[in-house]
């Protein structure tokens, strides 16, 4: 079945990103380090001239007596807030590194006291670090003055993880933070052995920065995968790069098993890799209408590089059961 499809490109603001990335700024290669789940103390420090450790810029914090809540099946971010007498904004302020649209069962959320103002969030106790690895964060400058910041994260564990989120901080020449923005992946699920991009778009005007720092603030081992993540049957029909390797196009055929109930949330992502297996662009597809179980759909995806030439691409899909 061919349906009307919506393609969300990482570079949707431009017709061709090959001409819209006049420069790239990144953290020094020596800043690459294993990343920790759930509220790290800060990003990796930079090598070279002694520089103070970079912390994310201050955000509104919760009550000095918060508590941790563990997400359960069918929870929503707004529902959790209301259950504790909070607004969505108050709960979001207490969890600045959390994506409200990608909650995972077992994920810890910081609950402030209702009506509290000011203060600093008390960190949730950090579990044993997941050995996720990442390259240096890259921020690609567009001719419009805007910036795309990408962080390539590798799931080097033996099981899938979900709920990735983090932050990227633009740093000036003196090592002082200028701007901190959250970064999120296009998909929730990251299979074992696969890489994923965490990305953020910073509209113009962007402060003049010299380097970039980053950290992963959330990474949750997948639980109850057999019931929440459904089988997504897909096959690659074609895949080819443009002559200049600034873009790549692929066509896949996908569908849900005939016995699937409800209307699962289906998403498909195409990741573009440059030299050293660093992600240089991505695109995301979601159907405008729920897929009909037992029927197959042909999807055409294109991805554009935000900077270097594309050496290869990877395709990932997920189907999350309806609550």
N, C-alpha and C positions, 0 to 999 in steps of 0.2 A: 504494500500500500504506500503510495506516495502522498504525503500530506504537506501542508504548509509548514515550513520549518523556520525557526528563528535561530540565527547564528549570532552569538555574542563574542565579538573579537576583542582581544586584549588591546588591539590598536584601532578600535572602532572610530576614534576621533580623527583618523586620517585616512585618505584614500590609499596611500601606499607608504608604509613606514620606512621604506628604504630611503626616502628623502626627508624624513622627519626625525632623524636621530643624529643631530650634529655632534653629540658627544656622550660619553659614558663616564660616570664617576663611581668608584667602588672603594670598599674598605681594602686596606693592604692585604695581600695574600696571606700574610702571617696571622691575620685575624681569624682565619678559618679554624673552627674548633667543633668538638662534639657539642650538640645542643641538648639542653635539659628540658623536661616537661614541667609545666605548671609553675609560673612565677619565678623565673630565674632572677638572681640579684641584679643582673645587668648584662650588657653585651660583652663580647670579647674585647679586650683592650688592644690598642694599636701598637705595633712594633715601631722602633726607631726612637725619635725624640720623646722623652718622658711626657706622658699626657695623662691628665686625670681620668679616672674611670668614668665612662659615659652612662648616665642613668636616664630613663625616659623622663620627659618633661612632666611636671606636676599635673595631675588631674583631680577633679573633685573626689574626695574620699568618703568612706562610710563612717559609721559610728565607731568609737574606739573599742566597742565590745561586739564585734561581729561573730557570726557563726558560719559553719560550712554546711551546705546542703548538697546531698548527692542526688543527681538527676535520675528520675525513674521513668519507666515506659509511659508514653503519651504526655509527658510534661511539655509545656511550652514556656518560653521566657516570660511572657506576660502573665501566664497563669501562676508561675512561681512568685513573681513580684506581688500579685494581688493576694496570694495566700499568706504572705508575710506583711501585708499592709503597706506595700511599697508601690511607687509608680515604676513604670518601665525604665524611665530616665534615672531614677535613684539606683535601681539594681544595675543598670549599665555603667553608672559612674563608679560603682564598687568593683566592677569587673572589666576594666578597660581593655584587657587583652582577649576578651571572649567574643565570639561571633554568635549573636542571639539566634541566628537562623540555622546553626549547626550544632545543636545540643546533642550530647551522647549519653547513653545510659551509664551511670556510674561516675560521670563527670562531676567535679566539685565546683560549686558556685558559692561565692562569698555573699552572705546575707547581712547587711547592716541593720541597725536598729531603725525603725520607722521615724522619718522626720529628722534624722541626724544630718548635720551639716559640717563640712570641713573635716580635718583630721587626715590621717593616712591609713590606707587599707592594711589591716593585719594580715600577713601572708598566710595562706593555707599551708599546712605542713607539706613539704615537698616529698613525693614518693621516690622510690628508686629511679634514677634517671634512665630514660629510654635511650639507647645508643643511636639516636638519629644524627646524621651528619649533614653538613651544609657547606657550600662554597661561600665566598665572600658576597655580601649583598651588592647588587648592581643597580644604579639609578641611571636611566637613559633619558637624556635631554632631548626634547622635541623643539622644532623651530618655533612653535607657538609659545615657548617658555614654560610649558608644563613638563612634568617628569613622571615616568613609570619606574617604580622600584620593584625589583624582583629578587627573591631569595630561593635558591635551589636547595631542597631538602631531600635527602635519601633515607628511605626506610630500610635500614640495614638489619632490622630484626627478622625473626622467623615467622612473624604473624602480622596481620594487617593492623593499621592504626587509623584513628579518625580524630576529628575535632581539632585539626591543626590550626593554630593562630600564633601570631607573633607581632613584633613591631620593628620598624626601621627608623633610625634617627639620623637626620642630616646634621653634620658636624662642621664647625668653621675651622679655620687654619690654626686657631689656638686650642682646639680640642673641646670647645664649648658646644653643647647641643643647641641647635637652632629650631628644629621642628621634629616631632615624633608622630608617626602615623601607624595605625594598625595594618597588618598584612594578613590576607586570607587566601586559601586555595580555591580553585574553581570547583573542585569536588571534595566531598567529605571523606571518602574512603581512599586510603593509600595502601595498596597491597604490599606484601613483603617483597623486598628487593627492588621496588619501584621508586622513582624520583617524582617529586611533586613541586610545583612552584607556589610560593606565597607572594602575593602581589598587592600593590597599592598604587593608585593614581593620585598625583598631587597636582592640582590645577595651578596655573599661573596666577599671581606672581610667586615664584619659588625663591626663598632666600639663597644667597650666594654661598654654596657650601663647598668644602674641600674634600670631605670623605664621608663615609657612611658606616654606621654601627647597626647591629641587629641582634635579636634574641628570639627564641621560640618560647612562648608563654604557656602553650597548651599542646599536649599530645597524649591521646588516650588509647590504650589497647582496646581493640574491638571486642565487645561482649555481645553475646546473643546474635552473632552474625547470621546464623542460619534462619532466624525469624525476621530480622529487620532488613537485611540486605538480600535481595532476591537475585536469582540467576538472570543475567542479561545476555542473551544469545546474539553474538554479532560476528561478522566476517568481513575481512578487508577485500574490497573489489578492485581498487586501484589506489596508487600512491605515487606522486611524482613532484619533484622540485622544479621551480622556475629556473630558467637558464642562468640567472645571476644568483640563485640560491638565497634570494631575499624573501621568498614566499614558498609555500608548499601547499599542495592540494591533495586531499584523500577522499575516497568514497567508500562508505561502509554500509552494510545491510544489517539491520538489527531488529530484534523483537523480544517479546516476553513469552514465556511458556504459556500454553493454553489454559493451565489450571490456576494461574495467578488470580487472586481475588482483589477487588477494590481498584484503586487508581494509584499505583506506585509513582513516586517522583523519580523520573528518569533524567539523567544528564550524561553528556559525553564530552570529553575534553581531548584536545590535540595539543601536545607540548612540542615545541621546537627547540632542538639542542644545537648549540654552537660548538666551538672547540672546547676541549676538556670537559665535555658532557655538562656544560652549563646551559640552563634554560634561557633562551633569548626571546621567547615569545610564546603566546598560548591563545587558544580560542576555546569557546564553550558553546555547546548546543543543547537546547532544551526544547521539547515539543510544545507547540502552542495548545494542543489538546492532548489528553491522556492517550497513550498507546493502547491499542486493542490487543489483549492477550491472544496469542496464536497467530497474529498477522505480523508480517515483516515490513519494515520501512527502510527506504534508501535515503541515506543522509550524506550530503556533500559538505565537507569542512575545509576551510582554508585558514592558514595561519601566516602571519607576517612577522619578520624579525624586527625587534626594537633596536637592534644594533648590528652585531656581527652576522656573517653568513650562516645559514642553516645547514648543518651537516647531516642531521637525521631528525626523525619525529617519532613520538610515541603516542599511542591512542589508549585512553582509559575510559571505562564507562561504569556507571553504577545505577542501581534501581533500589530505592528505599521504600519499604512497605508503607502503605498508608496507615496512619494511626487509627 
